[in-house]
Amino acid sequence: MRFIVTMLCEPGKPMLTLVDEDELTQRQDRTGKAEA
């Protein structure tokens, strides 16, 4: 199986932005809930 990914972003801005554990905790109310 193969996947092709196309990512677009604004020129001069990073493609991905990594966040630390503190920011993930602050945004916990905005994340999706895992289904069992």
C-alpha atoms as a printed R data frame, in Angstrom:
   type eleno elety resid chain resno       x      y      z
1  ATOM     1    CA   MET     A     1   0.000  0.000  0.000
2  ATOM     2    CA   ARG     A     2   1.290  3.484 -0.822
3  ATOM     3    CA   PHE     A     3   0.152  6.930  0.120
4  ATOM     4    CA   ILE     A     4   0.778 10.251 -1.570
5  ATOM     5    CA   VAL     A     5   0.487 13.338  0.607
6  ATOM     6    CA   THR     A     6   0.203 16.889 -0.684
7  ATOM     7    CA   MET     A     7   0.691 19.634  1.882
8  ATOM     8    CA   LEU     A     8   0.144 23.340  1.225
9  ATOM     9    CA   CYS     A     9   1.138 26.268  3.408
10 ATOM    10    CA   GLU     A    10   1.747 29.994  3.268
11 ATOM    11    CA   PRO     A    11   5.126 30.958  1.818
12 ATOM    12    CA   GLY     A    12   7.680 31.600  4.549
13 ATOM    13    CA   LYS     A    13   5.683 29.796  7.253
14 ATOM    14    CA   PRO     A    14   6.599 26.368  8.646
15 ATOM    15    CA   MET     A    15   4.762 23.357  7.219
16 ATOM    16    CA   LEU     A    16   4.245 21.836 10.676
17 ATOM    17    CA   THR     A    17   4.141 23.450 14.101
18 ATOM    18    CA   LEU     A    18   5.059 21.195 17.006
19 ATOM    19    CA   VAL     A    19   3.530 21.903 20.415
20 ATOM    20    CA   ASP     A    20   4.776 20.883 23.846
21 ATOM    21    CA   GLU     A    21   2.897 19.003 26.566
22 ATOM    22    CA   ASP     A    22   1.849 22.227 28.337
23 ATOM    23    CA   GLU     A    23   0.137 23.584 25.230
24 ATOM    24    CA   LEU     A    24  -1.587 20.243 24.609
25 ATOM    25    CA   THR     A    25  -2.935 20.362 28.160
26 ATOM    26    CA   GLN     A    26  -4.195 23.933 27.654
27 ATOM    27    CA   ARG     A    27  -6.006 22.885 24.460
28 ATOM    28    CA   GLN     A    28  -7.432 19.641 25.839
29 ATOM    29    CA   ASP     A    29 -11.001 20.961 25.571
30 ATOM    30    CA   ARG     A    30 -10.509 21.416 21.792
31 ATOM    31    CA   THR     A    31  -9.346 17.872 20.986
32 ATOM    32    CA   GLY     A    32 -11.499 15.044 19.679
33 ATOM    33    CA   LYS     A    33 -12.531 12.240 21.978
34 ATOM    34    CA   ALA     A    34 -11.281  8.714 21.274
35 ATOM    35    CA   GLU     A    35 -13.988  6.138 20.668
36 ATOM    36    CA   ALA     A    36 -13.780  2.714 22.270
